[in-house]
Amino acid sequence: MINNIIDCMVKHRSIRSYTDKAVSEEDLNSIIRAVQAAPNWVNLQLVSVIAIKDTQRRKFFSHLCGDQPHIAEAPVFLIFCADYNRVDIACKEKGQTLDEVMQDIDTVIVGAHETGIALEAATVAAESLGLGTVPIGDVRKNAQEVIRELQLPKYVFPMLGLCVGYPANDPGLKPRLPKEAVYFEEKYNPDLKDKLDAYDKAYAKYLLERPWNNRVGNWSDLAADFYLHPFHYRGVAKALERQGFISICKKEGEI
């Protein structure tokens, strides 16, 4: 049997159109409580969340994130940051520095997966309250401008955004990859061609049946086209270095 929490999770759909109904402070506080309760590494709690509620500022962040209209439309836009500033304060109290640690690629990986876990907690909490959400990766698109606008200190980096509000419509459930393509026992099975072919057919049918859809093709087309070019690499690399994270570019002119 499926319980209420899992039922809510498997019914997730990305909401890109919102009503003008405000999200209550009580609901927003409940979402943040869920974020703070999420699993984290060594109890370091390396995530901070900044809520953007002001209409004009939401429009500005919409522009920074590739002019995505749902960011301006949602009454709350949450920005999830990998945050080592609190650790830095603790280290300085003991006469230590984070400079060497922050040059370890694992530091970036840990910060990234912690924000991902936190965003999922926020998503489940929000949707359990009848709210809609859509994650936004493009907060990294113009990361340096986002950093300046949020006045982020050293060792704090914007990783993800989340629109939160009441859905204006129901886009329906998007078909997912078959379980056999993502779940394995004991060892990985790389023989996935037939499973991906079957999923391509289901995904193409889904796209054709959506009356507001402007895309055709299948999942394989989407994946290949999306990664035809590096995604935000240069801007993200520069912004990470500015915030004291790993120096990705060792040679002048590499990015």
C-alpha positions in Angstrom: 0.0 0.0 0.0 1.1 3.6 -0.6 0.9 6.1 2.2 -0.1 9.7 2.1 3.5 11.1 1.9 4.6 8.8 -0.9 1.3 9.4 -2.7 2.0 13.1 -2.6 5.6 12.5 -3.9 4.6 10.3 -6.8 2.0 12.9 -7.9 4.6 15.6 -8.2 4.4 17.8 -11.3 6.3 21.0 -12.1 4.0 24.0 -11.9 4.8 26.9 -14.2 1.7 29.0 -13.8 0.5 30.4 -10.5 -2.5 32.3 -9.0 -2.0 35.6 -7.2 -3.0 33.9 -3.8 -0.3 34.6 -1.3 1.6 31.9 0.5 0.9 32.3 4.3 3.8 32.8 6.7 2.6 29.7 8.6 3.0 27.6 5.5 6.3 29.1 4.6 7.6 28.5 8.1 6.5 24.9 7.9 8.4 24.5 4.6 11.6 25.9 6.2 11.2 23.6 9.2 11.1 20.7 6.8 14.3 22.0 5.1 16.1 22.3 8.4 15.0 18.7 9.4 16.5 17.3 6.2 19.5 14.9 6.3 22.8 16.7 6.2 26.5 15.8 6.4 28.1 15.6 9.9 25.3 17.9 11.1 27.2 20.8 9.5 23.9 22.1 8.0 25.5 23.6 4.9 22.3 25.2 3.4 20.8 28.6 3.6 17.5 29.7 2.0 16.6 33.2 0.9 13.0 34.0 0.1 12.3 36.5 -2.6 8.7 37.9 -2.1 8.9 41.5 -3.5 7.2 41.7 -6.9 10.0 43.8 -8.6 12.7 41.6 -7.2 11.0 38.5 -8.4 10.9 40.0 -11.9 14.6 40.8 -11.6 15.5 37.3 -10.6 13.2 36.0 -13.4 15.4 38.0 -15.8 18.6 36.7 -14.3 17.3 33.1 -14.7 16.7 33.3 -18.4 13.4 35.3 -18.3 11.4 32.4 -16.9 7.9 34.0 -16.3 6.9 31.6 -13.5 9.6 33.1 -11.2 7.9 36.5 -11.4 4.5 35.0 -11.2 5.0 32.7 -8.1 4.4 34.7 -4.9 7.6 33.2 -3.3 10.9 32.4 -5.0 13.3 30.5 -2.7 17.0 30.5 -3.4 19.0 27.6 -1.9 22.6 28.3 -1.2 25.5 26.1 -0.3 26.7 27.9 2.8 30.1 27.5 4.4 30.1 30.9 6.0 28.9 29.6 9.4 31.7 26.9 9.3 34.2 29.7 8.5 33.0 31.7 11.5 33.5 28.6 13.7 36.9 27.9 12.3 38.1 31.5 12.8 37.1 31.2 16.5 39.7 28.4 16.8 42.3 30.2 14.7 41.7 27.9 11.7 41.2 28.8 8.0 39.0 27.1 5.3 41.2 28.2 2.4 42.7 24.7 1.8 39.5 22.8 2.4 37.6 25.0 -0.1 40.0 24.0 -2.9 38.8 20.3 -2.6 36.2 19.4 -5.3 34.4 17.3 -2.7 33.5 20.6 -0.9 31.6 21.7 -4.0 30.0 18.3 -4.3 28.9 18.2 -0.7 27.4 21.7 -0.9 25.5 20.8 -4.1 24.0 17.6 -2.8 23.0 19.2 0.5 21.1 21.9 -1.4 19.4 19.2 -3.5 18.3 17.3 -0.5 17.0 20.5 1.1 15.1 21.5 -2.1 13.4 18.1 -2.2 12.3 18.5 1.5 10.9 21.9 0.6 9.1 20.5 -2.4 7.5 17.7 -0.5 6.4 20.0 2.3 5.0 22.6 0.0 3.0 20.1 -2.1 1.7 18.4 1.0 0.2 21.9 1.9 -1.6 22.1 -1.5 1.1 24.4 -3.0 2.8 23.9 -6.4 6.5 24.1 -7.1 9.1 24.1 -9.8 12.9 23.9 -9.3 15.1 26.4 -11.0 18.7 25.5 -11.9 19.2 28.8 -13.7 20.1 30.7 -10.6 23.6 29.6 -11.7 23.1 31.1 -15.2 24.2 34.6 -14.0 25.6 33.5 -10.7 27.8 36.5 -10.1 24.8 38.9 -10.5 22.8 36.7 -8.1 25.6 36.8 -5.6 25.7 40.6 -5.7 21.9 41.0 -5.5 21.7 38.7 -2.5 24.9 40.2 -0.9 26.2 36.7 -0.3 29.4 36.6 1.8 32.5 34.5 0.9 31.9 30.7 1.0 28.2 31.1 0.1 27.0 30.1 -3.4 23.5 30.0 -5.0 22.8 26.5 -6.2 19.1 26.2 -6.8 15.8 28.1 -6.9 12.3 27.0 -6.1 9.0 28.7 -7.2 6.3 28.2 -4.6 2.6 29.2 -5.0 -0.9 28.0 -5.7 -1.2 26.3 -9.1 -3.2 28.1 -11.8 -3.6 24.9 -13.8 -2.7 21.2 -13.7 -0.1 20.2 -16.3 -0.6 16.5 -15.7 2.0 13.8 -14.8 5.0 13.5 -16.9 6.0 9.9 -17.7 9.3 8.8 -16.0 11.9 6.4 -17.1 11.0 2.7 -16.4 12.1 1.4 -13.0 14.4 -1.1 -14.8 16.4 1.8 -16.2 17.2 3.4 -12.9 17.1 0.7 -10.2 19.5 -2.2 -10.1 20.4 -4.9 -7.6 24.0 -5.8 -6.8 25.5 -4.3 -9.9 24.7 -1.8 -12.7 23.2 -3.0 -15.9 24.4 -0.9 -18.9 22.2 -2.7 -21.4 19.5 0.0 -21.5 18.9 0.6 -25.2 15.6 -1.3 -25.4 14.3 0.4 -22.2 15.2 3.8 -23.5 13.6 3.1 -26.9 10.3 2.1 -25.1 10.5 5.3 -23.0 11.1 7.4 -26.0 7.8 6.2 -27.5 5.9 6.9 -24.3 7.5 10.4 -23.9 6.9 11.3 -27.5 3.2 10.4 -27.1 3.0 12.5 -23.9 4.4 15.5 -25.8 2.0 15.2 -28.6 -1.0 14.9 -26.3 -0.2 18.1 -24.4 -2.4 20.8 -26.1 0.0 23.7 -24.9 3.2 21.9 -25.8 5.6 23.4 -28.3 8.1 20.6 -28.4 8.2 17.4 -30.4 10.6 14.5 -30.3 11.4 12.2 -27.5 13.5 11.9 -24.3 16.7 10.9 -26.2 16.4 14.0 -28.4 15.9 16.2 -25.3 19.0 14.7 -23.5 21.3 14.9 -26.5 20.2 18.5 -27.5 20.5 19.7 -23.9 24.1 18.6 -23.6 25.2 19.6 -27.0 27.1 22.4 -25.4 28.4 22.9 -21.8 25.7 24.2 -19.5 26.6 27.5 -17.7 30.1 26.2 -17.1 32.1 29.4 -17.6 29.9 31.7 -15.5 29.5 29.1 -12.7 33.3 28.5 -12.6 34.1 32.2 -12.2 31.4 32.7 -9.6 32.6 29.7 -7.5 36.1 31.1 -7.5 34.8 34.6 -6.5 33.1 33.0 -3.5 36.2 31.2 -2.3 35.3 27.7 -3.7 37.6 25.5 -5.7 39.7 27.2 -8.4 38.4 25.4 -11.4 40.5 27.3 -13.9 44.2 26.9 -13.5 45.3 28.5 -16.7 44.8 32.1 -17.8 42.1 32.3 -20.5 40.7 28.8 -19.8 37.2 30.2 -19.2 
